[in-house]
Structure formats: structure tokens, C-alpha cells
Amino acid sequence: MTIESQRSPSWGTTTKLVIGLTLMAILAGIFIYYRSIVSLLVLASIITYLFQPLVAYLTGKTRLSWRVSTTLVFLIFVILLIGMLTGAGLVIAQQATGLVRVVQEFTNDLPDLANDLTVILEKYGIKDIINLSDLANRLLETIQPLLGQAGSIVGSLATGAAASIGRIFFIVFVAYFILSESQRVGKITFDQIPQYGYDIRRMTRQLSVIWESFFRGQFIIFVMVFVVYLIILSALGVRYSIALAALTGLAVFVPYVGSWTASIVMVLVTFLQPGNYFGLLAWQYSIMVLAISLTTNFIFDNYITPRFLGRTLDIHPAAVLVAALAMASLMGVIGIFLAAPVVATLKLLGMYIFQKMFDLDPWPEPEEESTLVEFPWYRWSRQLKSWFQKMKSRKKSKK
């Protein structure tokens, strides 16, 4: 009677290579074919990242379990979401629809405007140097698909389309189950992977810093930019102030390019606005709004944004722009917002591969202790608690 061997045979190098490449091809095919679903899963992951510290704080401060805390947080979020969709959300969606319509009308007139400018430039002999018609057509090829997608999303939300509402709640439910079950899933250990355990652990830590810091930091900046611009634009009497403030807030996800794009749209809206209570001409009113916008962007870019993001990404703006165009073709509008962390991820992986290809140390510098971006309301709560404790101690000392 033979004893069955319980030892599994090892895979050879060729087998590992074939299986690895096959899995990569399958994953790439799934990503391309089901990219619309992938976009929804990405949004669910973003919500999970944003809510995780809140659930952890609630679990640590109370006797509630992780699942109960997650349920409570998402229940409040769903109530607020329903209120947004039925109340203020409709106002925002209607303003966004009007804003998209203004931009679409301008882009439709862009070829005629380019032809008129070409006729003017022809008098000065500049026509052969700059082909505005070709430039306008290429710009339209890039902008129109994005505008069409944004218009369909905003329009469906404004009319209460069931498909869009279904997608929103699908994202929320997926995020809920990911976060509620995250504590039950055991942590992955890399000690059993021969020789590469440290590399994988360090790579995982650095990727976590990139993505978590980006999403949490950008979320804080988005809220601040939205509130500041809502106050400024409302005070200046600009049309679609809520939609423009939201657009400017979302623009922070695309460094440099996003803020300039939002400023251009702002100038376009103010220039086409029927009137203003300052009694200024359209171009004067647009210049005033643009000057205030550029000043506000300068303050955010140089004093506020570095406080929350620092040099977490450390990537060139041109690389972000190219990645935004590529990601837009793959995932639409969502891809634009993910361009910056994707470039930072590719940079980290590329540097690791480059170092290993030339037999160099992939980690030449010692690992710095990383701290995730802290939501400001956590700091405010600590400061408020410290202030109350000081007040109590002063009262006791007086007694």
C-alpha cells in the first residue's frame, strides 16, 4: 500500500511566467471590458477611505462594535444623501445642467470663433504660424466626449433618473460592506514570501500613504475650496455659483490644470452673464472675477494645500496632465480625478523596477515615519477639549 505524498510540487520558472502573464492579461481585459463597473468600485473605495477614520474614532470612543459603528455612520450618510437628492441636490444639479449647457454652447461656437480669429491674424501674417482651426478641432475632440458624459450624468440626476440613483446607492452599499467587513478579513502577511517580504511590506506602506493621503487631503481641500468659492461667487452675484464652486472644488484633484480650467469656465460664465449689480461691462466683470479667483487659488496653492498634502505625490504637473487625458479615455470623468495618485503609483513602481534591473538597492534612503492626513475637525475637537480642561483647571485653582 503506497502512501500518498502530501507535498505539493513547486512550479518552475516557465510555469510561473505563463500563469503570471495570463492573470495580468485577464485582469487587463476585465478592467477594459467592465471599466464602467470598475469606476463605481473605485468610487466605493474612495468613500471607504474617507469614512474609515470616522468609524475608527466612533468605535474607539464608544462601546459600539465596528459593524454597528459602520452602520450608524452610513445610515446618517444615506439620510443626508436622500436629503441632498430631494432638496439641495436638485438645485445643484439644475445649476450644473445650466453650467454644462453654457460650456457646450461655447464649444459648439468654437470653430466659428477660430475662423474669425484666423481672418484677423491673416492680416498680420500669423496665420501660417498658428493654425487655430486645427487647434480648435483637436480641442473639441478632447472636450466634447467629457462634456457629453458630464452632461448626461448631471442631466440624469436633475431629472431623477432611476439608473443614476441606482448607481449612487450601489456605490454606497458596496462601500458599506467593504468597510463593515474590513475588520473580519485577516491582515495579509508577507513573511512567507521568500526574500521579498520587506520589499512588499514597504511598497504597501508607501502606496497606502500615497492613496490615503491624497484622498483625505484632497477631500479636506475640496470642502474648503467649495465653501470659500460659494461665499465669494454668491457675493459677486455670479450665475451658477453653487455649480461653479463645486467645479472649482473638484478641480483640485487635477493639480494646476484643474484650477486654470475652472477659472476659464468662470470667466466664460461671467462674460456671457446678462448683467451684474456692479454696473460693469461684461469684460470688466470677467476680469474682476478672474483676478479674485487667481488670488484665491494662489493662497490655496501656496499656503493651504501644502499644509495637508505636502510632497506626498511629488510629481510633475505635465505628467498629471498626460495621465488625466489617458485616464479620461479609459474611465471618463472619474479617471481625471485619479490621474495624480496613479502617476505617483507608477513612479514608485517604475523606480523600484529600474533599481532592480540594474542590481541597485531599491530603497537607498531610510524609510521615513509617515503620518496620514488628519481631518481638521479631529484637531479642532482636541483643541476644544483641551480648552475646556484648561478652563476647569483654572476654576479649581481659583477655589
N, C-alpha and C positions, 0 to 999 in steps of 0.2 A: 504494500500500500504506500503510494507516494504522498508526501506531504506537500500541499500547495504552498508555493512561495508567496509571502505577503509583501515582498519588497517590490515596489513599482520601478520599472526600468527608467533610466534617465534619458531625456531627449538629447539628440545630437544637435550640433550647431546648425545644420541644414534644416532640420525639423523646426527648431526654434525660429529660424529666419522666415521660413514659409508661413508658419502659423502667425507670427507677429505681423508680417506684411498683409496676410489675409484679413486679420482682425482690423488693421488700420484701414484697409480698403472697404470693409463692411461698415465701419463706423463713419467713414467719409461719405459713403453712399447714403447711409441713414440720415446724416446731417444735411446733405444736399436735397434729398427727396422729401424729407419731413422737416424742412427748415422752418416752416410756419409753426409747427408744434414745438420745435426747439426754442423758438423765440418766446413762446409762452412759458416754457420751463425756465428759461433764463430770467424772465421777469419774476417768476415764483421764487427763484433762488435769491434774487435781489431783496424781495420782501422778507425772506427768511433771514438774510444778513442783517437787515435793519431792525427786525423785531427780536432777534436773539438776545442782545444785551438787556432789553426791556423785560423779557421773560426771565432771564437770569437774575435781574435785580428783584423782581417780584417774588421769585422763588426763594431768594436768599433772605429777604426781609420778612417773609410770612412763612406760615407752616403749610402752604399750599404745595402740592406736588408739581412737577414740571408740566405734566399734561394739563392739569387744572389751570395753571398759570397761563399756558399757551392758549387754552380755550377761552379764558377770560379776556386776554389781550385781543384775540381775533374776533371775539364777539363784539367788543367795543368798536373794533375797526370796521366790522361789517355794518354795524348800526350807523357809524359815521359815513361809510361808503354809500349806503342807501339814502341817507340824507343828502349827500352830495349829488347823487344821480337824480334825485327828485326835486331838489331845491337849487342850491347854488351851482351845482354841476351843470344844470340846464343853461344857466346864464353864461357860464364859462364856455360851454360847448357852442352856444349860439354866437358868442363873440369870436371864438376860434373859427367858426364857419365863415363869418364875415371877414376875418383876417386872411384866411386862406383864399377866399374869393378875390380880395383886393390884390394879393400877390399873383394869383393866376391870371387876372386881367392884365396886370403889368407884364407878365412873362409872355402873354399872347401878343401884346403890342411891341415886344422887344425887337423882333425882326424889322418892323417898320421904323422904329426909333434908330436902329443901327443903320438902316439905309439912309435916313435923313442925316445922321451924323457923318456918314461916308461922303455924301454930297458936299457937306460943309468942309470936310477935311480935304476933299479933292481940290478945292481952290488953293490950298496951301501946300499941295504936293505930298501929303502924308498918307494918301490912300494906299500907295504901294507898300508902305512900311507896316501899316496896321490894317488887317482885313477884319473889320468889325462885324460884317455879316456872317463870316465863317465862325468868328468867336461867339456871336450870339446864338448861332445854331448849335454849336457844341455845348454851350451853357444850358440851352433848352433841353438837350438830350440828357443831361445830368439832373436838372432840376425837376422837369415835368413828371418823371416817374415818382419821385419823392413827394411832390405836391399832390399827385393823384392819390397816392397811398394815404398821406396825411388827411386829405380832403375826405376820402371815403371813411376813414376811422372817425374823424370829427363829425361828419355828417350822420353816420350811423348812430353815434352816441346822442347827437342832438335830437334825432327822431325816435330814440329809444329802441333801436333795432335789437331784436332778441339775440341775434348772433353775437353782437358785441357785448351785450350784458352777460351772455353765457360765457364768453371768453374771460371776462373780468372775474366772474365767480369761480371759473375753472382755475385761474391763476391763484386766487385766494385759497381755495380748498387744497390745491397741491402744496402751496407754501405752508398751510396749517399742518398737513400730515408730515411734511419733511421736518418741520420744527418740533412737532409733538413727539415724533419717534426718534429724534436725533439722540436722545439720552439712552435709548434702549439699544442702539446699534453700538456694538463694541468698537473701541478705537483700533485702528489698523496698526499693527506692529511691524516694523521693518527690520527687526534684529535677525530674523530668519533668512533674509536675503543676503547671500554671501557677498562680502566686500563693499557693497553699495548701500548698506543700511544708513550710514551717516549722510551720504550724498542725498538720498531720497528724503531723509528727515529734514535736512537743511533746505533743500529745494522746496519742500512742502511748506516750511515755515515762511520762506521768503515769498512764495506765491500767495500765502494767506495774508501776509502784510500788504501786498500789492492790491489784492482784490477787496479785502475788508476795509482797508484804509481809504481806498478810492471811493467805494460806495458810501461808507458812513461819512467821510469828509465831504464828498460832493452833495450828499443829502442835506447836510447842515448848511452848506453854501447855497444850495438851491432854495431852501426855505428863507434864508436871509436876503438873497437877491430878489426873490419874489415879493417879499414884504416891502423892501425898500423901493423897488420899482413901482409897485402898486401904489404906494403913497405918492411918489414923485409924479408918475403919469396922471394919476387922478387929480393932483393939484394943478398940473399944467393943462388939464382938460383934453387930453389925448383920447381919441376914439379907441375902442377895444383895449382899454387899459389893463383889464384882467388877463386877457389873452396875451397881450404883449409882455406883461410881467411874467406870465408862465413861460412864454417862449424864451425870454432872457434868462430865466432861472434854468431852463433845460439846456440852454446854450453853454453853461459852464461845464457840461460833460465833454465838450469838444474844445480844448484849450485854444485860445487866441482866435481861431477861425469862427467858433461859435458866437463869441461876443460881437465880432465885427458883422457877422451875418444878421444877428438880432438888431444891431444898430442900423444897418441898411434897411431892414424891414420897417423899423421905427421911423426912419426918415421918409420912406415911401408912404407910410400911412399918414403921417402928419402933412406931407406935401399934397396929398390928394384929399385931405380933410376939407369939408366945405368952408369952415371958418373956425376962429378961435376967439376967446374973450379977451385976448391981449390986443386985438385990433391990428395984428401984424400981417404982412403978406405971407403967402404960403412958404416961399423960400426962406424968409426971415424966421418964421415959426419953426421950420425944419432945422435950421442951423442952431437955434436956441436949444431945441430938444436934443440935438446931436451933441452939442457942447456939454450939456448936463449929463448925458449918457456916457460920454467918453471920460468925464471927470469921475463919475461913479465907478466905471469899470477900472479906472486907474487905481482908485482907492482899494477896491476889492482885490485886484491882481497883485498889488504890491504890499498891502498891509493885512488883509483879512485872509485871503486864500492860503498864503504860506503858513499861516498860524495853524491851519487844520490839515493841510496836505504836506507841507514842507517839500522835500525832494524824494517823496516815496516813489514816484514814477521815473523822474529824471530822464525824459525822452524829448526828442526834438519835435517842435510843432509841425514841421514838414512831414515827418513820419506819421504823425497823428492824422494829418490831412489825407495822405495817400491811403492809410488804413481805413479812414472813415468812408472814402469812396468805394473801396473794395468791400468793406463790411455792409455798406448800403445795398450793394448789388446782391449780396447773399441773404441778408436778414432784414432789409428795409430800414425804416427809421430807427429801430432798436439797435441795429448794427452800428449806427453812427455814434450812439451813446457809449457803446462798448469798445470803441476803437482804441482809446488811450490805454486801458488796462491790458487789452490784447497785445498791443505793441510792446508794453512793458514785459509781458509774459514771454513773448517771442524773443525779446532782447536777452532776458535772463537765460532761457533755454539755449539761444544761439551762442552766448558767451561760454556756457558750460560745454557745449559740443566743440566749440573752437579750441578751448583749452585742452580737452581730452584728445582731440585729433592730433595735437602737436605734443602730447605727453607732458603737458604742463599741469600745475596744480590748479584745479577748477575753483578753489577757494583761497586765493593768495592773501586775502585780508581776513583778519579775525572777525567772527560774527558779532555784530553789534546787537545789544539788547533792544528789541523792538517793542514799542508800545502802540496799541491800537488807538485810533482816533476816538476821543471821548466826546459824547454828546454834551453840548454846553449846559443843558438843563440838569445833568448829573452834578456838574461843578457848581451850578447855582444852588442846588439843593444842599450840597455840602457847606457852601459859604453861608447860606441862610441858617442851617443847623448850627454852625459854629458861632454865628452872630447871636442866636438865641441862648446858646450856652454861656457866652460872654456876658450877656445881659443878666442871666440868672446868677452867675458868679458875682457880678457887681452888686446885685441886690442883697446877696447873702453877706458880702463883705461890709455893706453899709449897716446891716443889722448887728 
